[in-house]
Amino acid sequence: MDAVLEKSEFKQPKRLRGLQPTLIRQFFERALPDSINFGLGEPDLPTPDFMRREAARIAVEEQNGYTSHPGLPALRKLIGQQYPHLDLGLSDVVVTCGSQEAMTAAFLSIVDEGDDVLLPNPSFPAYDACVRIAQGNPNYYRLPADRDFAFDISNFRSQITDRTKAAVVISPSNPTGKVLTPEDLKNIADALKGTGIFLISDEIYSDLYFTERPHSASEFYDKTIIVSGLSKSLSMTGWRLGWAASKVAEAMRGIHVLHGFTTVCASAITQKASLLGWTDEAEAFKAHAREVYQKRGNFLVGLFKSEMGLNATSPEGAFYTMLDVRELGDDVEVAEKCLRNRVITVPGIAFGDEAKGFLRISFCNTEDRMVEGVRRMKNALQ
Ligand SMILES: Cc1ncc(COP(=O)(O)O)c(C=O)c1O
């Protein structure tokens, strides 16, 4: 009997302990009906018509079985060509179910129990969770709030130890909307040179930039693993098309094997339709998305200033701005008040303590919806 009882006392494996849904999701799930969504980072522009039609045609006309684990060769070739400086072969690219899978697989492939992984503070909360799942220890370099969350090389350098196995960079950034300059990337490469540390470069927002196209960290540092996808640039979040790409063969081998055992392959329909992701039509859509998000970002930052007297960071890419609400109190309480008045935001603390006192605001909304959102926020907070 005792033995049976003992057996039934399930203890969650160490790798899962303490993991919870992110504050981003927690706020979203509690939203009242007809809330304005400044919370989720999900493009609201419709998925381009040419892509929808192609997927529909493929589903109706073709047999869609498994593809090879790392994905259709033609698709891997197109992805590889996006990084001409790396001269990628087919085995250097794995097509995944969104960049999220690529990121998780990258951490699991290189991080061992007890390894340190250097993450930006503030940053996308999934990094911290994935490092823990890989049984590594998340460490942080600061992007100082009082310097508009700009990259700070001295802080980055100061956090590297002999236990650091990997570091993460993201440009344009979720949550700050800031872009790493070529000088920042060169400084990072200099800091990592000779250490053997892997660099994971999250480039999921790389097509959504408002001045010059952001550079990839892989142009500066050899041991870089790129994770990216079509979710944000072509409004294809639910289609689940991402990839990992790198010249680092030992990391790609791990990602390839893990991907095969977790998902077998990304959806064949999505992969085949995604062959249109680099056509002139697709490039025109990406250019349109850049224009729309840039205009909206400027509009929303101006609105916060004129209507509420609040400062927000000026976005350089992606679709996020950080709104400074320090004068209004604790960011979680401010976000709660907004939520009660039907506006979803995300408290900065969700991304790390450097963003405490800020709200991350996503501008995946029409101008009319943003005007209404700011009006509701003003009512709730003033
Ligand atoms: C910084 C960042 N990386 C990765 C992802 C994952 O995107 P997906 O799996 O749809 O490619 C997201 C989604 O919000 C993100 O913001």
The ligand as a Tripos MOL2 file, in Angstrom:
@<TRIPOS>MOLECULE
LIG
   16    16     1     0     0
SMALL
NO_CHARGES

@<TRIPOS>ATOM
      1 C1         10.8810   37.9430  -29.5000 C.3       1 LIG1
      2 C2         10.0610   36.8300  -30.0250 C.ar      1 LIG1
      3 N1         10.6880   35.7140  -30.4320 N.ar      1 LIG1
      4 C3          9.9810   34.6740  -30.8850 C.ar      1 LIG1
      5 C4          8.5890   34.7100  -30.9400 C.ar      1 LIG1
      6 C5          7.8800   33.4780  -31.4330 C.3       1 LIG1
      7 O1          7.2500   33.6970  -32.6500 O.3       1 LIG1
      8 P1          6.8340   32.4860  -33.6240 P.3       1 LIG1
      9 O2          6.9900   31.2090  -32.8790 O.co2     1 LIG1
     10 O3          5.4220   32.7510  -34.0210 O.co2     1 LIG1
     11 O4          7.7880   32.5760  -34.7820 O.co2     1 LIG1
     12 C6          7.9070   35.8490  -30.5450 C.ar      1 LIG1
     13 C7          6.4360   35.9010  -30.5650 C.2       1 LIG1
     14 O5          5.7930   36.7660  -29.9960 O.2       1 LIG1
     15 C8          8.6690   36.9520  -30.0850 C.ar      1 LIG1
     16 O6          8.0980   38.0920  -29.7080 O.3       1 LIG1
@<TRIPOS>BOND
     1     1     2 1
     2     2     3 ar
     3     2    15 ar
     4     3     4 ar
     5     4     5 ar
     6     5     6 1
     7     5    12 ar
     8     6     7 1
     9     7     8 1
    10     8     9 2
    11     8    10 1
    12     8    11 1
    13    12    13 1
    14    12    15 ar
    15    13    14 2
    16    15    16 1
@<TRIPOS>SUBSTRUCTURE
     1 LIG1         1 GROUP 0 **** ****
